Amino acid sequence: MSKYLVFGHQNPDTDAIGSAIAFSYYLERKGEEAEPVALGEPNAETQHALDHFSLEAPRVVEQVANEVDRVALVDHNEPQQSVADVDKVQVDYVVDHHRIHGFNTANPLFYRAEPIGSTCSVIYKLFTEQDIDIPRAIAGVMLSAIISDTLLLMSPTCTDEDREIAEQLAKIAQVDLNEYGRQLLQAGADISDQSDFELVNSDAKSFELNGHNVRIGQVNVIGFDQIAERKEGILNAMNHEMEEEDFNLFLLVITDILENTSMGWVAGENPVMVEQAFAGTVKNNQIELPGIVSRKKQVVPPLTDAYNQL
């Protein structure tokens, strides 16, 4: 029996790392050998969750084919968001809550994707379906993932299932859901120690939209004042990434987690696509995004529609 490496997307967020840890444990309980790894270092929010529940961060890898023949993907399926050599290994498992795009395999596989708020919510359902108990620490990081992806159950991506699962995980993790949730989100919204490059890339994903390479990042803040003072440097970092990676457009969504609203900073050759997607005006590389907090549900779909009209 060969070992599985289990990992989420590049620039991992709390759901990517939490679901890798949780699904690795699930596979182990099913009789497989599995190890959670990550395609980047944990951000401040994720590290807060790991520290709170005394979990070690998964080791960071840049390739996997040099170690294993089989892998499990969590919280993503699109190849451009995955490890560089994903095409050189066999993908036996995918657990996700995103769109399916550009993904195919030569062999049958286990694929579980549901339109709910967090991959860890899907994994919780796998645990309950197989009657597998969840240890406190793993329940804690799973809860953290749900809180992160749903902005403490306030995001439009959040479902009644997510709310029920979060309550059950909070009991297992022995924390107050709302109190711990606020602490977690506040840890992630502290940008004082992050460089412009880190802010641009800490939660950014690449999307192929009608033949165009589009980068969408997101930063959570409490109030816009602090990050507004760094606008020039952050835009310079975005433009640098565009040149290095040949992106056609870079949209950085800056979300005030207390007010549940966002603004977007735009770099690229065609900001009109952003204007069409969000029915607004880009002025000084900025567009207002009132009420928008979810990249998956409120940002990617309208941008996809705009590019499909080209």
C-alpha positions as CSV (number, residue, x, y, z in Angstrom):
1,M,0.0,0.0,0.0
2,S,1.5,3.4,-1.0
3,K,0.9,6.5,0.9
4,Y,-1.4,9.3,-0.1
5,L,-0.4,12.9,0.0
6,V,-3.4,15.1,0.7
7,F,-3.4,18.8,-0.1
8,G,-5.4,21.8,-0.9
9,H,-4.8,24.6,-3.4
10,Q,-1.8,27.0,-3.7
11,N,-1.7,29.9,-1.3
12,P,-3.7,27.8,1.2
13,D,-6.4,29.3,3.4
14,T,-7.8,27.7,6.5
15,D,-10.2,25.5,4.6
16,A,-7.4,24.2,2.4
17,I,-5.2,23.3,5.3
18,G,-7.9,22.2,7.6
19,S,-9.5,19.9,5.0
20,A,-6.1,18.3,4.2
21,I,-5.6,17.5,7.9
22,A,-9.2,16.3,8.4
23,F,-9.3,14.2,5.2
24,S,-5.9,12.6,5.9
25,Y,-7.3,11.5,9.3
26,Y,-10.4,10.2,7.5
27,L,-8.3,8.1,5.1
28,E,-6.2,6.7,7.9
29,R,-9.4,5.6,9.7
30,K,-10.4,3.9,6.5
31,G,-7.2,1.9,6.4
32,E,-5.1,4.0,4.1
33,E,-1.7,5.7,4.9
34,A,-2.1,9.4,4.4
35,E,-0.2,12.6,5.1
36,P,-1.5,16.2,4.9
37,V,0.8,18.5,3.1
38,A,0.4,22.1,1.9
39,L,1.3,24.1,-1.2
40,G,2.3,27.1,0.9
41,E,2.8,28.4,4.4
42,P,-0.3,28.9,6.6
43,N,-1.6,32.5,6.8
44,A,-2.1,34.3,10.2
45,E,-5.6,33.1,10.5
46,T,-4.8,29.5,9.9
47,Q,-1.8,29.6,12.2
48,H,-4.1,31.0,14.9
49,A,-6.3,27.9,14.5
50,L,-3.4,25.5,14.5
51,D,-1.9,27.0,17.6
52,H,-5.3,27.1,19.4
53,F,-5.8,23.4,18.9
54,S,-2.1,22.4,19.2
55,L,-1.8,21.1,15.7
56,E,1.4,21.2,13.6
57,A,1.2,22.9,10.2
58,P,1.5,20.4,7.4
59,R,4.9,20.5,5.7
60,V,5.1,22.5,2.5
61,V,5.8,20.7,-0.8
62,E,6.4,22.1,-4.3
63,Q,6.0,18.7,-6.1
64,V,4.6,15.3,-5.2
65,A,5.5,12.9,-7.9
66,N,9.0,12.4,-6.3
67,E,7.3,11.0,-3.2
68,V,4.1,9.2,-4.1
69,D,2.1,7.8,-7.0
70,R,-1.4,8.7,-5.6
71,V,-2.8,11.8,-4.2
72,A,-6.0,13.3,-2.8
73,L,-7.1,16.8,-3.6
74,V,-9.2,18.9,-1.2
75,D,-10.7,22.3,-1.5
76,H,-9.8,22.5,-5.2
77,N,-9.8,20.6,-8.5
78,E,-8.6,23.1,-11.1
79,P,-5.1,22.1,-12.3
80,Q,-3.8,25.6,-12.3
81,Q,-4.6,25.9,-8.6
82,S,-2.9,22.6,-7.7
83,V,0.7,21.3,-7.3
84,A,2.9,21.8,-10.4
85,D,3.2,18.1,-11.2
86,V,-0.3,17.0,-10.5
87,D,-0.5,15.5,-14.0
88,K,2.3,13.0,-13.1
89,V,0.4,11.3,-10.2
90,Q,-2.9,9.5,-10.0
91,V,-5.7,11.5,-8.3
92,D,-7.8,9.0,-6.4
93,Y,-9.9,11.4,-4.3
94,V,-11.3,14.9,-4.7
95,V,-13.4,16.6,-1.9
96,D,-14.4,20.1,-2.8
97,H,-17.0,22.8,-2.8
98,H,-16.0,24.8,-5.9
99,R,-16.9,24.7,-9.6
100,I,-15.3,21.9,-11.7
101,H,-13.1,23.3,-14.4
102,G,-10.3,21.8,-16.5
103,F,-10.2,18.6,-14.5
104,N,-10.0,15.1,-15.9
105,T,-8.5,11.8,-15.0
106,A,-7.5,8.6,-16.8
107,N,-9.0,6.4,-14.1
108,P,-12.2,6.3,-12.0
109,L,-11.9,8.1,-8.7
110,F,-13.9,9.1,-5.5
111,Y,-15.2,12.6,-6.2
112,R,-17.4,14.5,-3.6
113,A,-18.3,18.1,-4.2
114,E,-21.2,19.9,-2.8
115,P,-22.4,23.6,-3.1
116,I,-22.0,24.4,0.6
117,G,-19.9,26.8,2.5
118,S,-16.7,24.8,3.2
119,T,-14.9,21.7,2.1
120,C,-14.6,20.8,5.8
121,S,-18.4,20.7,5.9
122,V,-18.4,18.1,3.2
123,I,-15.7,16.1,5.1
124,Y,-17.8,16.3,8.3
125,K,-20.6,14.6,6.4
126,L,-18.2,11.8,5.3
127,F,-17.2,11.3,9.0
128,T,-20.8,11.0,10.1
129,E,-21.8,8.8,7.1
130,Q,-19.0,6.3,8.1
131,D,-19.7,6.7,11.8
132,I,-16.1,7.9,12.5
133,D,-15.5,10.0,15.6
134,I,-13.7,13.3,15.2
135,P,-11.0,14.2,17.7
136,R,-11.2,17.5,19.4
137,A,-8.2,19.1,17.6
138,I,-9.4,18.0,14.2
139,A,-12.9,19.2,15.0
140,G,-11.4,22.5,15.9
141,V,-9.5,23.1,12.7
142,M,-12.6,22.0,10.7
143,L,-14.7,24.5,12.6
144,S,-12.1,27.1,11.9
145,A,-12.3,26.4,8.2
146,I,-16.1,26.8,8.2
147,I,-15.9,30.0,10.1
148,S,-13.2,31.3,7.7
149,D,-15.0,30.4,4.5
150,T,-18.4,31.6,5.6
151,L,-17.2,34.7,7.6
152,L,-18.7,33.3,10.8
153,L,-21.7,31.9,9.0
154,M,-22.6,35.3,7.5
155,S,-21.5,34.8,3.9
156,P,-24.0,34.1,1.1
157,T,-22.2,30.8,0.6
158,C,-23.3,29.6,4.0
159,T,-26.1,27.0,4.2
160,D,-28.2,25.7,7.0
161,E,-26.1,22.6,6.8
162,D,-22.9,24.6,7.5
163,R,-24.6,26.2,10.5
164,E,-25.7,22.9,11.9
165,I,-22.2,21.3,11.3
166,A,-20.5,24.3,12.9
167,E,-22.6,24.0,16.0
168,Q,-21.7,20.3,16.3
169,L,-18.0,20.8,15.7
170,A,-18.0,23.6,18.3
171,K,-19.3,21.2,20.8
172,I,-16.6,18.6,20.0
173,A,-13.9,21.3,19.9
174,Q,-15.2,22.6,23.3
175,V,-15.3,26.3,22.2
176,D,-17.9,29.0,22.0
177,L,-18.7,29.3,18.3
178,N,-19.2,33.1,18.2
179,E,-16.4,34.0,20.6
180,Y,-13.8,31.8,19.0
181,G,-15.1,32.8,15.5
182,R,-14.5,36.5,16.2
183,Q,-11.0,35.8,17.5
184,L,-10.1,33.7,14.5
185,L,-11.4,36.3,12.0
186,Q,-9.6,39.1,13.8
187,A,-6.4,37.2,13.7
188,G,-6.7,36.9,9.9
189,A,-7.6,40.6,9.5
190,D,-4.4,41.8,11.2
191,I,-2.3,42.9,8.2
192,S,0.3,44.9,10.0
193,D,3.0,42.3,9.8
194,Q,2.3,41.3,6.2
195,S,4.3,42.7,3.3
196,D,2.6,44.0,0.1
197,F,3.7,40.8,-1.7
198,E,2.2,38.6,1.1
199,L,-1.1,40.5,1.0
200,V,-1.4,40.1,-2.7
201,N,-0.6,36.4,-2.7
202,S,-1.8,35.1,0.7
203,D,-5.3,34.1,-0.6
204,A,-5.1,34.4,-4.4
205,K,-6.3,31.9,-7.0
206,S,-5.8,31.8,-10.8
207,F,-8.7,31.2,-13.1
208,E,-8.9,30.5,-16.9
209,L,-11.8,32.6,-18.1
210,N,-12.5,32.1,-21.8
211,G,-8.9,31.9,-22.7
212,H,-7.8,34.7,-20.3
213,N,-5.5,34.1,-17.3
214,V,-7.2,35.9,-14.4
215,R,-5.9,36.2,-10.9
216,I,-8.3,36.9,-8.0
217,G,-7.0,37.6,-4.5
218,Q,-8.9,38.4,-1.3
219,V,-7.8,40.2,1.8
220,N,-9.9,40.4,5.0
221,V,-9.7,43.6,7.0
222,I,-11.5,45.5,9.8
223,G,-12.0,48.9,8.2
224,F,-10.3,50.1,5.0
225,D,-8.1,52.8,6.4
226,Q,-5.0,50.8,7.2
227,I,-4.8,49.0,3.9
228,A,-5.7,52.2,1.9
229,E,-2.5,53.7,3.1
230,R,-0.6,50.9,1.3
231,K,-2.5,51.1,-2.0
232,E,0.4,52.2,-4.2
233,G,2.7,49.4,-2.9
234,I,0.1,46.8,-3.2
235,L,-0.7,47.8,-6.8
236,N,3.0,47.6,-7.6
237,A,3.1,44.1,-6.2
238,M,0.0,43.1,-8.2
239,N,1.6,44.5,-11.4
240,H,4.8,42.7,-10.7
241,E,2.9,39.4,-10.3
242,M,1.1,40.1,-13.6
243,E,4.4,40.5,-15.4
244,E,6.0,37.4,-13.8
245,E,3.0,35.1,-14.3
246,D,1.5,36.5,-17.5
247,F,-1.9,37.3,-16.0
248,N,-4.3,39.3,-18.1
249,L,-6.1,40.7,-15.1
250,F,-5.5,40.9,-11.3
251,L,-8.4,41.7,-9.1
252,L,-7.8,42.1,-5.3
253,V,-11.0,41.9,-3.3
254,I,-10.6,43.7,0.0
255,T,-13.4,42.7,2.4
256,D,-14.4,44.4,5.6
257,I,-15.5,41.4,7.7
258,L,-17.4,43.5,10.2
259,E,-19.4,45.5,7.6
260,N,-19.7,42.6,5.1
261,T,-18.8,44.7,2.1
262,S,-15.8,45.0,-0.2
263,M,-13.8,47.2,-2.6
264,G,-11.7,45.9,-5.4
265,W,-8.2,47.0,-6.6
266,V,-7.7,46.3,-10.3
267,A,-4.5,45.8,-12.3
268,G,-4.4,44.7,-15.9
269,E,-5.0,45.5,-19.5
270,N,-8.8,45.4,-19.5
271,P,-10.4,46.8,-16.3
272,V,-13.6,47.1,-18.4
273,M,-14.2,43.4,-17.7
274,V,-14.5,44.3,-14.0
275,E,-16.8,47.2,-14.7
276,Q,-19.1,44.9,-16.8
277,A,-19.1,42.1,-14.2
278,F,-20.0,44.4,-11.3
279,A,-21.9,47.2,-13.0
280,G,-19.6,49.8,-11.6
281,T,-16.7,52.1,-12.5
282,V,-13.0,51.5,-12.0
283,K,-11.4,54.8,-11.0
284,N,-7.8,55.1,-9.8
285,N,-7.6,51.3,-10.1
286,Q,-10.5,50.9,-7.6
287,I,-14.1,49.7,-7.8
288,E,-16.7,49.6,-5.0
289,L,-18.2,46.2,-4.4
290,P,-21.0,46.7,-1.9
291,G,-22.3,43.6,-0.2
292,I,-19.8,41.3,-1.9
293,V,-17.9,39.0,0.4
294,S,-17.6,35.7,-1.4
295,R,-15.1,35.2,-4.2
296,K,-16.6,31.8,-5.1
297,K,-20.2,32.9,-5.4
298,Q,-20.2,36.7,-5.9
299,V,-16.9,37.4,-7.8
300,V,-16.0,34.4,-10.1
301,P,-19.4,33.9,-11.6
302,P,-20.0,37.5,-12.8
303,L,-16.4,37.8,-14.1
304,T,-16.9,34.5,-15.9
305,D,-20.1,35.8,-17.5
306,A,-18.3,39.0,-18.6
307,Y,-15.4,37.1,-20.2
308,N,-17.8,34.7,-21.9
309,Q,-19.4,37.7,-23.7
310,L,-16.1,38.5,-25.5
